[in-house]
Amino acid sequence: MTLAENLGGSHRTARPNGKDLDAVSSPPLTVVSTAPDIKSRARAVASVAAAHASAVDRDARFPEEAFAAAKAQRLLGILVPADLGGEGAAITDVVEVCYALARACASTGMIYAMHQIMVACLVRNARDSAWHRGLLRRLCGEQLLLASSTTDGQGGGDLRKSDCAVVAEDTAFTLAKNATVMSYGAQADAIVATARRTPDAPPTDQVLVAIVKEDYRLEHHLDWDTLGMRGTCSAGFKLEATGTLEQIFPEPYHKIHTQTVMPVAHLTWSAVWAGIAAGAVDRARAFVRGAARKSGGQMPPGAAHLTRANATLSTLRGTIAAALQRYESILSDHETIAGLEFQTRMNLLKVTSSELAAAVVTSTMQANGLSGYRNDGEFSVTRHLRDVLSSSIMINNDRILANTASAALLVDVAASLTD
Ligand SMILES: Cc1cc2nc3c(=O)[nH]c(=O)nc-3n(C[C@H](O)[C@H](O)[C@H](O)COP(=O)(O)OP(=O)(O)OC[C@H]3O[C@@H](n4cnc5c(N)ncnc54)[C@H](O)[C@@H]3O)c2cc1C
């Protein structure tokens, strides 16, 4: 069953409170997908990703084969509306692709997720800008890969503060950023970066700026040799860019963050972690089935852990699917999206998903015993475990829990199970 099927397939036409979403003026991301065959195209890419996942992890290298396949399947521009050369896919479609890819190769799934978060910002928050519409057309035509640069100097995971600033002169700008962590920076075709609006602006007065490869120079200064997610190649760079002021998104970053970056990031990341968990469950099922066959149908002692892994994965999928339904049902309702209840819910989605996904993979390790703990063999889940452990530190869960603590007092406890 897919994540969307958890919803009984009715979510795309949901119209909460009788609101006619189409009547709202600002063009949101699409709710009703018009894109054909996305699942089968994603499966084709996933089979390529699976074939190279071990090598990507071992060598901490970019999953180039999977992305060549994703470009051949034209999966990079699916979220872009048809009038700009895309397919008008819904966030649900993107989330499903993230799940399918990460089930095969976590780094491939996460790179795809990070790219799509930036595409969502362009579609939702920059469609009134001719320059950004041109970038979206190019993205579809050339299947450009977008990286994101938010982490800045010593700022850690606080996306709402920047050290670096845009320096404007007439119609041009320069930007110098200490991008301490930037996934696939070396392989990307363009970067979407946060920065202070001006050199005099406070750290929280941020803009988002899109720069294409011709506009910037990267100097590699920190390697990416990590426990997991090794193929994301999230190295540290000194970024130096020039461009014209029209490359700055028309809306302030705080609005883009609230409306798009945070919800889409937490949905797509959660789908990636669920995909990693599903990949581990695939291996636990194969192990338990083989063990039962060898002992004449007798279930091995670790089988209960597979049951637990399945149950936790089901909870995780349901949690993501419900959050996805909620986001898609209020896409055009900017006030509700910016409200404390929705912002808290989507922030906590990230924390819950990361914890549940890690719990699933840990259960599969218990189910498979030494065969799961080994680095080799078809039942190994060590790569899954290493990859999924990145989830709690990718914007640290502690930071999110601390930031949302007061919301626990301000947001009412739900009066109903289904509202
Ligand atoms: C796989 C992966 C890919 C990434 N790709 C990118 C990318 O492409 N572009 C990009 O810009 N960044 C990227 N990042 C970086 C990410 O966005 C965060 O910046 C990073 O995860 C934060 O790391 P940190 O632990 O150093 O910082 P912090 O989140 O600042 O945490 C540091 C420590 O402080 C604690 N802490 C922080 N705030 C609080 C608080 N309020 N209360 C209590 N404790 C707190 C945390 O528990 C932690 O121990 C990536 C990270 C990962 C893991």
The ligand as a MOL file (V3000), in Angstrom:
LIG
                    3D

  0  0  0     0  0            999 V3000
M  V30 BEGIN CTAB
M  V30 COUNTS 53 58 0 0 0
M  V30 BEGIN ATOM
M  V30 1 C 21.9560 14.4330 5.6010 0
M  V30 2 C 21.9920 15.9150 5.8170 0
M  V30 3 C 21.9210 16.7590 4.7330 0
M  V30 4 C 21.9560 18.1450 4.9070 0
M  V30 5 N 21.9000 18.9460 3.8040 0
M  V30 6 C 21.9220 20.2910 3.9500 0
M  V30 7 C 21.8470 21.1340 2.8050 0
M  V30 8 O 21.7430 20.6830 1.6740 0
M  V30 9 N 21.8970 22.4730 3.0000 0
M  V30 10 C 22.0000 23.0240 4.2420 0
M  V30 11 O 22.0110 24.2410 4.3390 0
M  V30 12 N 22.0820 22.2510 5.3510 0
M  V30 13 C 22.0590 20.8950 5.2350 0
M  V30 14 N 22.1320 20.0900 6.3460 0
M  V30 15 C 22.3300 20.7100 7.6620 0
M  V30 16 C 21.0370 20.8570 8.4510 0
M  V30 17 O 20.1560 21.6930 7.7460 0
M  V30 18 C 21.3420 21.4600 9.8270 0
M  V30 19 O 22.0380 22.6460 9.6900 0
M  V30 20 C 22.1720 20.5490 10.6320 0
M  V30 21 O 21.5770 19.2900 10.7030 0
M  V30 22 C 22.3110 21.1180 12.0320 0
M  V30 23 O 23.3990 20.4910 12.5990 0
M  V30 24 P 23.9920 20.8150 14.0250 0
M  V30 25 O 23.7730 19.6370 14.8870 0
M  V30 26 O 25.3930 21.2520 13.8540 0
M  V30 27 O 23.2980 22.0930 14.5960 0
M  V30 28 P 22.1190 22.3880 15.5610 0
M  V30 29 O 20.8040 22.0370 15.0110 0
M  V30 30 O 22.3010 23.8060 15.8720 0
M  V30 31 O 22.3680 21.5140 16.8460 0
M  V30 32 C 23.5910 21.5230 17.5770 0
M  V30 33 C 23.3680 20.9780 18.9750 0
M  V30 34 O 22.6270 21.9280 19.7180 0
M  V30 35 C 21.4640 21.3630 20.2630 0
M  V30 36 N 20.4040 22.3760 20.1360 0
M  V30 37 C 20.2590 23.2740 19.1410 0
M  V30 38 N 19.2020 24.0720 19.3920 0
M  V30 39 C 18.6990 23.6600 20.5590 0
M  V30 40 C 17.6160 24.1020 21.3600 0
M  V30 41 N 16.8640 25.1460 20.9900 0
M  V30 42 N 17.3860 23.4370 22.5090 0
M  V30 43 C 18.1370 22.3940 22.9000 0
M  V30 44 N 19.1820 21.9450 22.1920 0
M  V30 45 C 19.4540 22.5750 21.0420 0
M  V30 46 C 21.1950 20.1150 19.4370 0
M  V30 47 O 20.5800 19.1010 20.2090 0
M  V30 48 C 22.5980 19.6760 19.0280 0
M  V30 49 O 23.1320 18.8520 20.0060 0
M  V30 50 C 22.0870 18.6920 6.2110 0
M  V30 51 C 22.1430 17.8360 7.3260 0
M  V30 52 C 22.0970 16.4650 7.1450 0
M  V30 53 C 22.1580 15.5730 8.3470 0
M  V30 END ATOM
M  V30 BEGIN BOND
M  V30 1 1 1 2
M  V30 2 1 2 3
M  V30 3 2 2 52
M  V30 4 2 3 4
M  V30 5 1 4 5
M  V30 6 1 4 50
M  V30 7 2 5 6
M  V30 8 1 6 7
M  V30 9 1 6 13
M  V30 10 2 7 8
M  V30 11 1 7 9
M  V30 12 1 9 10
M  V30 13 2 10 11
M  V30 14 1 10 12
M  V30 15 2 12 13
M  V30 16 1 13 14
M  V30 17 1 14 15
M  V30 18 1 14 50
M  V30 19 1 15 16
M  V30 20 1 16 17
M  V30 21 1 16 18
M  V30 22 1 18 19
M  V30 23 1 18 20
M  V30 24 1 20 21
M  V30 25 1 20 22
M  V30 26 1 22 23
M  V30 27 1 23 24
M  V30 28 2 24 25
M  V30 29 1 24 26
M  V30 30 1 24 27
M  V30 31 1 27 28
M  V30 32 2 28 29
M  V30 33 1 28 30
M  V30 34 1 28 31
M  V30 35 1 31 32
M  V30 36 1 32 33
M  V30 37 1 33 34
M  V30 38 1 33 48
M  V30 39 1 34 35
M  V30 40 1 35 36
M  V30 41 1 35 46
M  V30 42 1 36 37
M  V30 43 1 36 45
M  V30 44 2 37 38
M  V30 45 1 38 39
M  V30 46 1 39 40
M  V30 47 2 39 45
M  V30 48 1 40 41
M  V30 49 2 40 42
M  V30 50 1 42 43
M  V30 51 2 43 44
M  V30 52 1 44 45
M  V30 53 1 46 47
M  V30 54 1 46 48
M  V30 55 1 48 49
M  V30 56 2 50 51
M  V30 57 1 51 52
M  V30 58 1 52 53
M  V30 END BOND
M  V30 END CTAB
M  END
